[in-house]
Amino acid sequence: MGIVEGKRIYLSKPSWDCGWYWGVGYLGNKHCHYHLSSFIEGDFKENLLNHFDKISSKLLKKDNLDKFCELFIEIYKLRKFSDENHIQNIEKLVVIPEIAYKVNHINRVKLPAIFKQIDKIFGHEMDYNRPGQLPVHE
């Protein structure tokens, strides 16, 4: 992702965590760990540019940094909806099929598609179709 105080900072690949959500936006190295979400308030792009002493050349090509920021803003919006509805279903001990369908669609289709767009920026290709633990509500 870039360099801060002479140390490389990496963006971790998304991971399917705890069997119900995508862990995404983790930054760090063996000395530090933080989240991309901490840069979203205000001007996301400007916050990133101010934080990193040097940012990945792949993000600086064309409009990649703008696209990267837009994609992560969308990820966090979708994650918020998904997380809130998952927690509400657990608290109420009731599954509302329409909401469960939307949450599954976010986790199985929308978020993996966005992750693939981010991978293209960095020149990677990964498979995000593995959240097999998700119940399917058709």
Secondary structure, DSSP 8 states (H G I E B T S, - for coil): -EEETTEEEEE---EEETTTEEE--EEE-SS-EEEGGGG-SS-HHHHHHHH-SEE-HHHHSTTHHHHHHHHHHHHHHHHHHHHHHHHHHHHHT---HHHHHHHHHIIIIIHHHHHHHHHHHHT--------TTS----
